[in-house]
Amino acid sequence: MQINSARFIISALKREQYPRDRRPEFAFVGRSNVGKSSLQNALLRRKELARTSSTPGKTQTINFFDINGAFYFVDLPGYGYAKVPKSLKDAWNKVMVDYLRDREPLRMVAALVDARHAPTERDHHMLHLLEEAEVPTLIVATKVDKLKRSQRTRQLALIRRELDIGEDGLVLPFSSVTREGVRELWQIIEEML
């Protein structure tokens, strides 16, 4: 896909703040530091449109990015080990759950898991929530560039097995460093548009 424009629109914590033009939305979820912002920057060929940080918990709101004036990327707060007060984590979770369950323009969620590790209990919980909400979901295994070839097949099989998606279930290997998976992810997004 040709990216002519990509710009930050709003950081929202309330439904009233979400864009109201009903353009398609593609959301990105995953535990803290899984690479959501890096993935979006790689897709958009931008260095810092979505802010990245080595400190877990950088994304603390639902961030909307206008892409080509045609659709939105939606960067959701990470779940898991962010070093923030429990009350703030609880607030993030409520906002995220409400968004994922009730947002009509949401076309697809890319659920990111770190290819180096088995999915966590929170990854399972998120996928269960998405299944209940009947949101089309794509599993994206990030940071595959950090795996040796011998580990890669084993780790992708582990993710499939742990998430119970079978041998034929799509787990898209992705690297924001090598750009592996960028073309394939764009193809899926374009199909959903």
ZADO-1210 file (C-alpha; in nm, 4 decimals, padded with zeros to 6 digits):
<atoms>
<atom x="00.0000" y="00.0000" z="00.0000" code="MET" pos="1"/>
<atom x="00.1183" y="00.3493" z="-00.0827" code="GLN" pos="2"/>
<atom x="00.1286" y="00.5676" z="00.2297" code="ILE" pos="3"/>
<atom x="00.0700" y="00.9288" z="00.1304" code="ASN" pos="4"/>
<atom x="-00.0028" y="01.0563" z="00.4782" code="SER" pos="5"/>
<atom x="00.0113" y="00.9251" z="00.8325" code="ALA" pos="6"/>
<atom x="-00.0542" y="01.1520" z="01.1256" code="ARG" pos="7"/>
<atom x="-00.1400" y="01.1316" z="01.4910" code="PHE" pos="8"/>
<atom x="-00.4993" y="01.2395" z="01.5612" code="ILE" pos="9"/>
<atom x="-00.5779" y="01.1957" z="01.9316" code="ILE" pos="10"/>
<atom x="-00.4939" y="01.0125" z="02.2527" code="SER" pos="11"/>
<atom x="-00.8247" y="00.9043" z="02.3983" code="ALA" pos="12"/>
<atom x="-00.9381" y="00.7625" z="02.7294" code="LEU" pos="13"/>
<atom x="-01.3107" y="00.8169" z="02.6732" code="LYS" pos="14"/>
<atom x="-01.5452" y="00.6998" z="02.4001" code="ARG" pos="15"/>
<atom x="-01.6510" y="01.0617" z="02.3359" code="GLU" pos="16"/>
<atom x="-01.2933" y="01.1370" z="02.2240" code="GLN" pos="17"/>
<atom x="-01.2829" y="00.8698" z="01.9513" code="TYR" pos="18"/>
<atom x="-01.3063" y="00.9816" z="01.5876" code="PRO" pos="19"/>
<atom x="-01.6693" y="00.9965" z="01.4758" code="ARG" pos="20"/>
<atom x="-01.6292" y="00.9679" z="01.0992" code="ASP" pos="21"/>
<atom x="-01.6756" y="00.5873" z="01.1062" code="ARG" pos="22"/>
<atom x="-01.3707" y="00.5166" z="00.8896" code="ARG" pos="23"/>
<atom x="-01.2288" y="00.1621" z="00.9250" code="PRO" pos="24"/>
<atom x="-00.9983" y="00.1036" z="01.2216" code="GLU" pos="25"/>
<atom x="-00.7172" y="-00.1485" z="01.2653" code="PHE" pos="26"/>
<atom x="-00.6090" y="-00.1958" z="01.6255" code="ALA" pos="27"/>
<atom x="-00.2841" y="-00.3333" z="01.7674" code="PHE" pos="28"/>
<atom x="-00.2798" y="-00.5127" z="02.1037" code="VAL" pos="29"/>
<atom x="-00.0175" y="-00.7011" z="02.3003" code="GLY" pos="30"/>
<atom x="00.1672" y="-00.7060" z="02.6250" code="ARG" pos="31"/>
<atom x="00.3915" y="-00.4182" z="02.7213" code="SER" pos="32"/>
<atom x="00.7100" y="-00.3946" z="02.5126" code="ASN" pos="33"/>
<atom x="00.5987" y="-00.6532" z="02.2529" code="VAL" pos="34"/>
<atom x="00.6658" y="-00.4074" z="01.9702" code="GLY" pos="35"/>
<atom x="00.3266" y="-00.2527" z="01.8835" code="LYS" pos="36"/>
<atom x="00.4634" y="00.0949" z="01.8140" code="SER" pos="37"/>
<atom x="00.7676" y="-00.0404" z="01.6276" code="SER" pos="38"/>
<atom x="00.5418" y="-00.2550" z="01.4091" code="LEU" pos="39"/>
<atom x="00.3227" y="00.0424" z="01.3183" code="GLN" pos="40"/>
<atom x="00.6266" y="00.2586" z="01.2432" code="ASN" pos="41"/>
<atom x="00.7634" y="-00.0193" z="01.0182" code="ALA" pos="42"/>
<atom x="00.4314" y="-00.0476" z="00.8331" code="LEU" pos="43"/>
<atom x="00.4171" y="00.3283" z="00.7803" code="LEU" pos="44"/>
<atom x="00.7903" y="00.3718" z="00.7063" code="ARG" pos="45"/>
<atom x="00.8132" y="00.6311" z="00.9818" code="ARG" pos="46"/>
<atom x="01.0680" y="00.6356" z="01.2618" code="LYS" pos="47"/>
<atom x="00.8692" y="00.7841" z="01.5457" code="GLU" pos="48"/>
<atom x="00.5061" y="00.8340" z="01.4454" code="LEU" pos="49"/>
<atom x="00.4044" y="00.5868" z="01.7149" code="ALA" pos="50"/>
<atom x="00.6335" y="00.6522" z="02.0116" code="ARG" pos="51"/>
<atom x="00.8603" y="00.3671" z="02.1103" code="THR" pos="52"/>
<atom x="01.0392" y="00.3110" z="02.4378" code="SER" pos="53"/>
<atom x="01.2490" y="00.0455" z="02.6059" code="SER" pos="54"/>
<atom x="01.0444" y="00.1171" z="02.9190" code="THR" pos="55"/>
<atom x="00.7275" y="-00.0934" z="02.9321" code="PRO" pos="56"/>
<atom x="00.4028" y="00.1019" z="02.9579" code="GLY" pos="57"/>
<atom x="00.4877" y="00.3947" z="02.7280" code="LYS" pos="58"/>
<atom x="00.1476" y="00.3828" z="02.5544" code="THR" pos="59"/>
<atom x="-00.1050" y="00.4820" z="02.8200" code="GLN" pos="60"/>
<atom x="-00.4025" y="00.5864" z="02.6078" code="THR" pos="61"/>
<atom x="-00.5791" y="00.4714" z="02.2925" code="ILE" pos="62"/>
<atom x="-00.3884" y="00.6496" z="02.0172" code="ASN" pos="63"/>
<atom x="-00.5534" y="00.7077" z="01.6796" code="PHE" pos="64"/>
<atom x="-00.3448" y="00.7638" z="01.3651" code="PHE" pos="65"/>
<atom x="-00.5053" y="00.8800" z="01.0403" code="ASP" pos="66"/>
<atom x="-00.3681" y="00.6847" z="00.7433" code="ILE" pos="67"/>
<atom x="-00.4149" y="00.8401" z="00.3984" code="ASN" pos="68"/>
<atom x="-00.7329" y="01.0097" z="00.5179" code="GLY" pos="69"/>
<atom x="-00.8998" y="00.6708" z="00.4608" code="ALA" pos="70"/>
<atom x="-00.8642" y="00.4621" z="00.7796" code="PHE" pos="71"/>
<atom x="-00.7079" y="00.4578" z="01.1264" code="TYR" pos="72"/>
<atom x="-00.4382" y="00.2630" z="01.3040" code="PHE" pos="73"/>
<atom x="-00.5271" y="00.2357" z="01.6716" code="VAL" pos="74"/>
<atom x="-00.2440" y="00.1759" z="01.9199" code="ASP" pos="75"/>
<atom x="-00.3776" y="00.0327" z="02.2464" code="LEU" pos="76"/>
<atom x="-00.1984" y="00.0339" z="02.5831" code="PRO" pos="77"/>
<atom x="00.0138" y="-00.2722" z="02.6481" code="GLY" pos="78"/>
<atom x="-00.0949" y="-00.5190" z="02.9092" code="TYR" pos="79"/>
<atom x="00.1275" y="-00.7063" z="03.1497" code="GLY" pos="80"/>
<atom x="00.4347" y="-00.5858" z="03.3271" code="TYR" pos="81"/>
<atom x="00.4175" y="-00.2076" z="03.2852" code="ALA" pos="82"/>
<atom x="00.5531" y="-00.0386" z="03.5985" code="LYS" pos="83"/>
<atom x="00.2515" y="00.1750" z="03.6761" code="VAL" pos="84"/>
<atom x="00.0056" y="00.1788" z="03.9674" code="PRO" pos="85"/>
<atom x="-00.2587" y="-00.0945" z="03.9684" code="LYS" pos="86"/>
<atom x="-00.5361" y="00.1656" z="03.9547" code="SER" pos="87"/>
<atom x="-00.3940" y="00.2963" z="03.6241" code="LEU" pos="88"/>
<atom x="-00.3639" y="-00.0576" z="03.4837" code="LYS" pos="89"/>
<atom x="-00.7272" y="-00.1203" z="03.5790" code="ASP" pos="90"/>
<atom x="-00.8338" y="00.2012" z="03.4037" code="ALA" pos="91"/>
<atom x="-00.6404" y="00.1020" z="03.0879" code="TRP" pos="92"/>
<atom x="-00.8011" y="-00.2418" z="03.0916" code="ASN" pos="93"/>
<atom x="-01.1526" y="-00.1013" z="03.1173" code="LYS" pos="94"/>
<atom x="-01.0953" y="00.1464" z="02.8339" code="VAL" pos="95"/>
<atom x="-00.9385" y="-00.1252" z="02.6154" code="MET" pos="96"/>
<atom x="-01.2105" y="-00.3809" z="02.6810" code="VAL" pos="97"/>
<atom x="-01.4846" y="-00.1262" z="02.6096" code="ASP" pos="98"/>
<atom x="-01.3142" y="-00.0238" z="02.2860" code="TYR" pos="99"/>
<atom x="-01.2611" y="-00.3824" z="02.1657" code="LEU" pos="100"/>
<atom x="-01.6148" y="-00.4973" z="02.2502" code="ARG" pos="101"/>
<atom x="-01.8135" y="-00.2023" z="02.1263" code="ASP" pos="102"/>
<atom x="-01.6265" y="-00.0186" z="01.8509" code="ARG" pos="103"/>
<atom x="-01.8292" y="-00.0596" z="01.5311" code="GLU" pos="104"/>
<atom x="-01.5630" y="00.0723" z="01.2823" code="PRO" pos="105"/>
<atom x="-01.3071" y="-00.1814" z="01.4126" code="LEU" pos="106"/>
<atom x="-01.2243" y="-00.4099" z="01.1201" code="ARG" pos="107"/>
<atom x="-00.9394" y="-00.6168" z="01.2624" code="MET" pos="108"/>
<atom x="-00.7088" y="-00.6537" z="01.5593" code="VAL" pos="109"/>
<atom x="-00.3464" y="-00.7535" z="01.5215" code="ALA" pos="110"/>
<atom x="-00.2680" y="-00.9399" z="01.8438" code="ALA" pos="111"/>
<atom x="00.1074" y="-00.9268" z="01.8931" code="LEU" pos="112"/>
<atom x="00.3031" y="-01.1923" z="02.0782" code="VAL" pos="113"/>
<atom x="00.6797" y="-01.2001" z="02.1277" code="ASP" pos="114"/>
<atom x="00.8140" y="-01.4837" z="01.9104" code="ALA" pos="115"/>
<atom x="01.0877" y="-01.5542" z="02.1669" code="ARG" pos="116"/>
<atom x="00.8442" y="-01.6589" z="02.4399" code="HIS" pos="117"/>
<atom x="00.5350" y="-01.8693" z="02.4929" code="ALA" pos="118"/>
<atom x="00.2118" y="-01.6684" z="02.5040" code="PRO" pos="119"/>
<atom x="00.1228" y="-01.5503" z="02.8534" code="THR" pos="120"/>
<atom x="-00.1991" y="-01.5941" z="03.0462" code="GLU" pos="121"/>
<atom x="-00.2826" y="-01.2340" z="02.9554" code="ARG" pos="122"/>
<atom x="-00.2318" y="-01.3109" z="02.5849" code="ASP" pos="123"/>
<atom x="-00.4823" y="-01.5959" z="02.6245" code="HIS" pos="124"/>
<atom x="-00.7226" y="-01.3662" z="02.8063" code="HIS" pos="125"/>
<atom x="-00.6989" y="-01.1026" z="02.5297" code="MET" pos="126"/>
<atom x="-00.7613" y="-01.3579" z="02.2542" code="LEU" pos="127"/>
<atom x="-01.0590" y="-01.4950" z="02.4457" code="HIS" pos="128"/>
<atom x="-01.1997" y="-01.1418" z="02.4751" code="LEU" pos="129"/>
<atom x="-01.1532" y="-01.0843" z="02.1006" code="LEU" pos="130"/>
<atom x="-01.3201" y="-01.4167" z="02.0215" code="GLU" pos="131"/>
<atom x="-01.6170" y="-01.3296" z="02.2444" code="GLU" pos="132"/>
<atom x="-01.6441" y="-00.9874" z="02.0799" code="ALA" pos="133"/>
<atom x="-01.6281" y="-01.1562" z="01.7376" code="GLU" pos="134"/>
<atom x="-01.3487" y="-00.9257" z="01.6206" code="VAL" pos="135"/>
<atom x="-01.1393" y="-01.0597" z="01.3304" code="PRO" pos="136"/>
<atom x="-00.7953" y="-01.1206" z="01.4779" code="THR" pos="137"/>
<atom x="-00.4523" y="-01.1844" z="01.3311" code="LEU" pos="138"/>
<atom x="-00.1738" y="-01.3269" z="01.5483" code="ILE" pos="139"/>
<atom x="00.1564" y="-01.1509" z="01.4748" code="VAL" pos="140"/>
<atom x="00.4772" y="-01.2992" z="01.6181" code="ALA" pos="141"/>
<atom x="00.7121" y="-01.0031" z="01.6655" code="THR" pos="142"/>
<atom x="01.0897" y="-00.9871" z="01.7059" code="LYS" pos="143"/>
<atom x="01.1539" y="-01.2941" z="01.4868" code="VAL" pos="144"/>
<atom x="01.4878" y="-01.1388" z="01.3883" code="ASP" pos="145"/>
<atom x="01.6096" y="-01.2196" z="01.7405" code="LYS" pos="146"/>
<atom x="01.5582" y="-01.5935" z="01.6880" code="LEU" pos="147"/>
<atom x="01.8070" y="-01.8314" z="01.5300" code="LYS" pos="148"/>
<atom x="01.6719" y="-02.0255" z="01.2308" code="ARG" pos="149"/>
<atom x="01.6693" y="-02.3442" z="01.4408" code="SER" pos="150"/>
<atom x="01.4564" y="-02.1752" z="01.7103" code="GLN" pos="151"/>
<atom x="01.2139" y="-02.0047" z="01.4765" code="ARG" pos="152"/>
<atom x="01.0108" y="-02.3044" z="01.3566" code="THR" pos="153"/>
<atom x="00.9938" y="-02.4407" z="01.7100" code="ARG" pos="154"/>
<atom x="00.8767" y="-02.1079" z="01.8573" code="GLN" pos="155"/>
<atom x="00.6095" y="-02.0493" z="01.5914" code="LEU" pos="156"/>
<atom x="00.4802" y="-02.4043" z="01.6486" code="ALA" pos="157"/>
<atom x="00.4769" y="-02.3371" z="02.0251" code="LEU" pos="158"/>
<atom x="00.2691" y="-02.0215" z="01.9727" code="ILE" pos="159"/>
<atom x="00.0213" y="-02.2118" z="01.7510" code="ARG" pos="160"/>
<atom x="-00.0049" y="-02.4930" z="02.0055" code="ARG" pos="161"/>
<atom x="-00.0346" y="-02.2638" z="02.3096" code="GLU" pos="162"/>
<atom x="-00.3019" y="-02.0503" z="02.1422" code="LEU" pos="163"/>
<atom x="-00.4783" y="-02.3604" z="02.0073" code="ASP" pos="164"/>
<atom x="-00.4925" y="-02.2359" z="01.6505" code="ILE" pos="165"/>
<atom x="-00.3772" y="-02.5545" z="01.4791" code="GLY" pos="166"/>
<atom x="-00.1112" y="-02.6262" z="01.2189" code="GLU" pos="167"/>
<atom x="-00.2879" y="-02.4236" z="00.9500" code="ASP" pos="168"/>
<atom x="-00.3694" y="-02.1250" z="01.1711" code="GLY" pos="169"/>
<atom x="-00.1906" y="-01.8122" z="01.0556" code="LEU" pos="170"/>
<atom x="00.0806" y="-01.6769" z="01.2810" code="VAL" pos="171"/>
<atom x="00.2514" y="-01.3994" z="01.0889" code="LEU" pos="172"/>
<atom x="00.6259" y="-01.3729" z="01.1613" code="PRO" pos="173"/>
<atom x="00.7231" y="-01.0065" z="01.1864" code="PHE" pos="174"/>
<atom x="01.0362" y="-00.7989" z="01.2380" code="SER" pos="175"/>
<atom x="01.0409" y="-00.4219" z="01.2477" code="SER" pos="176"/>
<atom x="01.4199" y="-00.4452" z="01.2040" code="VAL" pos="177"/>
<atom x="01.4342" y="-00.6585" z="00.8865" code="THR" pos="178"/>
<atom x="01.0800" y="-00.5614" z="00.7724" code="ARG" pos="179"/>
<atom x="00.9836" y="-00.9275" z="00.7404" code="GLU" pos="180"/>
<atom x="00.6058" y="-00.9559" z="00.7392" code="GLY" pos="181"/>
<atom x="00.5388" y="-00.5943" z="00.6371" code="VAL" pos="182"/>
<atom x="00.4145" y="-00.6809" z="00.2868" code="ARG" pos="183"/>
<atom x="00.2004" y="-00.9692" z="00.4127" code="GLU" pos="184"/>
<atom x="00.0413" y="-00.7603" z="00.6872" code="LEU" pos="185"/>
<atom x="-00.0425" y="-00.4840" z="00.4384" code="TRP" pos="186"/>
<atom x="-00.2049" y="-00.7422" z="00.2099" code="GLN" pos="187"/>
<atom x="-00.4289" y="-00.8566" z="00.4953" code="ILE" pos="188"/>
<atom x="-00.5185" y="-00.4972" z="00.5902" code="ILE" pos="189"/>
<atom x="-00.6037" y="-00.4154" z="00.2281" code="GLU" pos="190"/>
<atom x="-00.8302" y="-00.7224" z="00.2089" code="GLU" pos="191"/>
<atom x="-01.0110" y="-00.6058" z="00.5238" code="MET" pos="192"/>
<atom x="-01.0652" y="-00.2589" z="00.3740" code="LEU" pos="193"/>
</atoms>
